[in-house]
Amino acid sequence: MTRVTQKEFHGNGAAHSLQNRGGLGVTLENIFYLSQTFAALAIVGSLLFVGMEVRSSNQVNRHRIIEELLADYRAVKMGCATNTDVARAWLSGLRDFAALDPVDKVRFSLTADLFFQTHQSLYLHYRDGRMEGELYEPARLNMTDFLGYPGLQELWDIRRHHFHSAFRSMVDDTIATVRTGGPIPHLYGESPAQSG
């Protein structure tokens, strides 16, 4: 029987601790590095999960905001549809804003302002990439149709300074295009306006 001295026992122990029968040694230092690697992978996985959740949350918020804008626009339409005085002021004002009496000018101006504010919000969301083209295109075509009316163009000239510069440029370009594009629209089946 071979006797191992205390010096030999302690000299081989700490640095070479756990050896298995296959001759592969695993030190405490190796275990530490392995645990740090697993921790780093767990952190990366957590960050990826958080990133996906934030992205999903942003998409939901964008969708919610756009749906709220469209709901506001539907409310403006319903306001005209359910209030005879507002509908009359809107229809008359589209043709000739200057001919409206003061009360109808207020009704038309407030309704038109809601119309422009809603379209401005939709346009800015679209421009900034928060709204898909297939959602924005019908709203843009709707606005283009209404901008063919001289009364709405006249009110725009009065109120345009209240809107974002990018939206102003887009509306001004649209008005320039519809002015050269043909007759005044009659979206409500009203008889065409008489030229000056």
Secondary structure, 3 states (H helix, E strand, C coil): CCCCCHHHHHHHHCCCCEECCCCCEECHHHHHHHHHHHHHHHHHHHHHHHHHHHHHHHHHHHHHHHHHHHHHHHHHHHHHHHCHHHHHHHHHHHHCHHHCCHHHHHHHHHHHHHHHHHHHHHHHHHHCCCCCHHHHHHHHHHHHHHCCCHHHHHHHHHHHHHCCHHHHHHHHHHHHHHHCCCCCCCCCCCCCCCCC
